[in-house]
Every structure is written in structure tokens, then in C-alpha cells.
Amino acid sequence: MSTIVYAKTKYVRRSARKIRLVADMIRGKNAQEALAMLQFVNKGAADEVTKTLASAMANAVHNNDMDKDTLVVSEVFINEAPTFRRGRAVSKGRYHKILKRNSHIIIGVSEPGAKKEDKKSVKAKAAPAAKKETKATAKKKETDKTAVKTEKKPAKAAAKPKAKSTGKKTSSTSKKSTK
């Protein structure tokens, strides 16, 4: 499995919801094609995503010696950053709050053969091997149990029977209440 190379842009002054609209367009695409697409997207967030994608591609080429033409956008995360809280004074002594939302952009690029394996598929591959092992061990356990059972039977017969308790319990009828 190949490595995924990341680039982060933190505290971008746009809401995460608006940036996700642009990020969903490039997820899984070839990195060069994604850059070309982003040039023609009529959203303000496209500029920030373009810068982050270009940085991720540069990191992959310079730090990990990957081929620029074969890179694929494998992961895109748009997370919320701390919100700036501002306000506006309005009539009757009231105050309306203004939330200036920020976000973090994380883009990961990799070579085409670097897809993450799902946990389900890994378990499915391991399950047939585990079943074969359990069948073999189950047969061994059955033979061991029969041998143990034959040994235990004489031991039980030789054990002394439990002594019965002869003490009588006192009932509440023996006590008389006087009024």
C-alpha cells in the first residue's frame, strides 16, 4: 500500500459547509484534472482548495518522489475551526450575535494503487482461514472431552454423598403475639 501525502490549510475564513461543496467535486479525481476543474468553479472557496491541492501535490513530488501526472486526490477533509464571535447592537438594548465561521482544509494525494482497505473486507478475508482453524481445533476438543468424561464418571461415583441438614426452621406461627 502506497503512502498518502497530506497538505493542510488551517483557519480559512469561510464556513466548512461552503467549502465542502467544492471539495466534493474533486474527491477521487486525478490531481491534474482536479486543478483544471477548480479553475472554472464559480465559488470563492475554490481558490483555497486549489492552493491546498497544489501544496499537497508539491509535497508528494518533492518529499516522496511521486509522479505528478499519476497523483489522485484520495482524501479530502473539511473540518470546522474555532468560530469568531462578533455582535451588533440593535434596538431596545438588545444584541444580535454574528458568528464568523472558519474551517480547516486537509487534502491527501496518493498514487492510484493506494486505496485503503475496508475493515469489512479485511475481516472477510481472515474469516475463511479462521473457520478452517476452528474446525480442526473443534475435532481435537471433542476427542479430549470424551476422554475426560470417561475419567470423570468413576470419580463421581466414589465421591461421598452430601450430608443432609436435619435442623428445623422455626416458623412465625410458633410465636404468639399478645395484644
C-alpha positions as CSV (number, residue, x, y, z in Angstrom):
1,M,0.0,0.0,0.0
2,S,1.4,3.4,-1.0
3,T,1.6,6.4,1.2
4,I,-0.9,9.2,1.2
5,V,0.7,12.7,1.3
6,Y,-1.2,15.5,3.0
7,A,-1.4,19.2,2.9
8,K,-3.3,21.4,5.5
9,T,-4.6,24.9,5.3
10,K,-5.9,26.0,8.7
11,Y,-8.2,28.8,9.8
12,V,-9.6,29.5,6.4
13,R,-12.2,32.4,6.8
14,R,-15.1,30.5,5.1
15,S,-17.6,28.2,6.5
16,A,-17.0,24.5,6.2
17,R,-20.3,23.9,4.6
18,K,-19.5,26.2,1.7
19,I,-16.0,24.6,1.2
20,R,-17.4,21.1,1.2
21,L,-19.5,21.9,-1.9
22,V,-16.2,22.4,-3.8
23,A,-14.3,19.6,-2.0
24,D,-16.9,17.0,-3.0
25,M,-16.3,17.8,-6.7
26,I,-12.6,16.8,-6.6
27,R,-12.7,13.8,-4.3
28,G,-11.3,10.7,-6.1
29,K,-10.3,12.5,-9.3
30,N,-6.9,12.8,-10.9
31,A,-5.0,15.7,-9.2
32,Q,-4.2,17.5,-12.5
33,E,-7.8,17.2,-13.7
34,A,-9.0,18.4,-10.3
35,L,-6.8,21.6,-10.6
36,A,-8.2,22.2,-14.0
37,M,-11.8,21.8,-12.8
38,L,-11.2,24.2,-9.8
39,Q,-10.2,27.0,-12.2
40,F,-13.7,27.1,-13.6
41,V,-15.7,26.7,-10.5
42,N,-17.6,29.9,-9.7
43,K,-17.2,29.7,-5.9
44,G,-15.0,31.7,-3.6
45,A,-13.8,28.5,-1.8
46,A,-12.3,27.1,-5.0
47,D,-9.3,29.4,-4.5
48,E,-8.5,28.0,-1.1
49,V,-9.0,24.4,-2.2
50,T,-6.8,25.0,-5.2
51,K,-3.9,26.3,-3.1
52,T,-4.2,23.3,-0.7
53,L,-4.3,20.8,-3.5
54,A,-1.3,22.4,-5.2
55,S,0.6,22.2,-1.9
56,A,-0.3,18.5,-1.5
57,M,0.9,17.7,-5.0
58,A,4.2,19.6,-4.4
59,N,4.7,17.7,-1.1
60,A,4.2,14.4,-2.9
61,V,6.6,15.3,-5.7
62,H,9.4,16.8,-3.6
63,N,9.3,14.8,-0.4
64,N,8.1,11.4,-1.6
65,D,9.4,11.3,-5.2
66,M,5.9,10.6,-6.7
67,D,5.0,11.2,-10.3
68,K,2.9,14.4,-10.6
69,D,0.8,13.1,-13.5
70,T,-0.4,10.0,-11.8
71,L,-1.4,11.5,-8.5
72,V,-5.0,11.0,-7.3
73,V,-7.0,13.0,-4.7
74,S,-7.6,10.2,-2.3
75,E,-8.8,12.1,0.8
76,V,-10.4,15.5,1.4
77,F,-11.4,16.6,4.8
78,I,-13.1,19.9,5.6
79,N,-13.3,20.4,9.4
80,E,-14.7,23.3,11.4
81,A,-12.2,25.6,13.1
82,P,-12.9,27.9,16.1
83,T,-15.6,30.4,15.3
84,F,-15.1,34.1,15.8
85,R,-17.9,35.6,17.8
86,R,-18.9,39.2,17.0
87,G,-22.1,41.1,17.6
88,R,-24.3,44.0,16.6
89,A,-26.2,46.3,18.9
90,V,-29.9,46.6,18.0
91,S,-32.9,48.4,19.3
92,K,-34.3,48.2,22.8
93,G,-30.8,47.4,24.3
94,R,-30.5,44.1,22.6
95,Y,-27.6,42.4,20.9
96,H,-27.5,40.1,17.9
97,K,-24.6,37.8,17.7
98,I,-22.7,37.3,14.5
99,L,-20.7,34.1,14.0
100,K,-17.8,34.3,11.7
101,R,-17.1,30.6,10.9
102,N,-13.7,29.3,10.0
103,S,-12.5,25.9,8.7
104,H,-9.5,23.6,8.2
105,I,-8.8,22.0,4.8
106,I,-6.9,18.7,4.6
107,I,-6.2,17.1,1.3
108,G,-4.4,13.8,0.8
109,V,-3.0,12.7,-2.6
110,S,-1.6,9.3,-3.5
111,E,-0.7,7.1,-6.4
112,P,-3.6,5.2,-7.9
113,G,-2.8,1.8,-6.3
114,A,-3.1,3.3,-2.8
115,K,-6.7,2.7,-1.7
116,K,-7.5,2.0,1.9
117,E,-8.8,-1.5,2.6
118,D,-12.2,-1.5,4.3
119,K,-12.3,-3.2,7.7
120,K,-15.1,-5.4,6.4
121,S,-13.1,-6.8,3.5
122,V,-10.1,-7.5,5.8
123,K,-12.3,-9.4,8.2
124,A,-13.9,-11.3,5.3
125,K,-10.5,-12.4,4.0
126,A,-9.5,-13.5,7.5
127,A,-12.8,-15.3,8.3
128,P,-12.4,-18.4,6.0
129,A,-8.9,-19.1,7.4
130,A,-10.3,-18.8,11.0
131,K,-13.1,-21.2,10.2
132,K,-10.7,-23.8,9.0
133,E,-8.7,-23.5,12.2
134,T,-11.7,-23.7,14.4
135,K,-13.0,-26.9,12.7
136,A,-9.6,-28.6,13.3
137,T,-9.5,-27.5,16.9
138,A,-13.1,-28.4,17.5
139,K,-12.4,-32.1,16.5
140,K,-9.5,-32.1,18.9
141,K,-11.7,-30.8,21.7
142,E,-14.3,-33.4,21.1
143,T,-11.9,-36.2,21.4
144,D,-10.4,-34.7,24.5
145,K,-13.9,-34.2,26.0
146,T,-14.8,-37.9,25.5
147,A,-11.6,-39.0,27.2
148,V,-12.2,-36.6,30.1
149,K,-15.9,-37.8,30.5
150,T,-14.8,-41.5,30.9
151,E,-12.3,-40.5,33.5
152,K,-14.8,-38.4,35.5
153,K,-17.5,-41.0,35.8
154,P,-15.7,-43.2,38.3
155,A,-14.6,-40.2,40.3
156,K,-18.1,-39.0,40.8
157,A,-19.3,-42.4,42.0
158,A,-16.5,-42.6,44.5
159,A,-17.3,-39.2,46.0
160,K,-19.3,-39.2,49.3
161,P,-22.9,-38.0,49.2
162,K,-23.7,-34.7,50.7
163,A,-24.9,-34.7,54.3
164,K,-28.5,-33.5,54.7
165,S,-29.3,-30.9,57.2
166,T,-31.6,-32.1,59.9
167,G,-32.1,-28.7,61.7
168,K,-35.7,-27.5,61.6
169,K,-36.5,-23.9,60.8
170,T,-38.7,-22.0,63.3
171,S,-41.9,-20.7,61.7
172,S,-43.7,-17.5,62.6
173,T,-46.7,-19.5,63.8
174,S,-44.8,-20.6,66.9
175,K,-44.5,-17.0,68.1
176,K,-47.7,-15.7,69.5
177,S,-48.5,-12.1,69.6
178,T,-50.3,-10.6,72.5
179,K,-52.4,-7.6,72.5
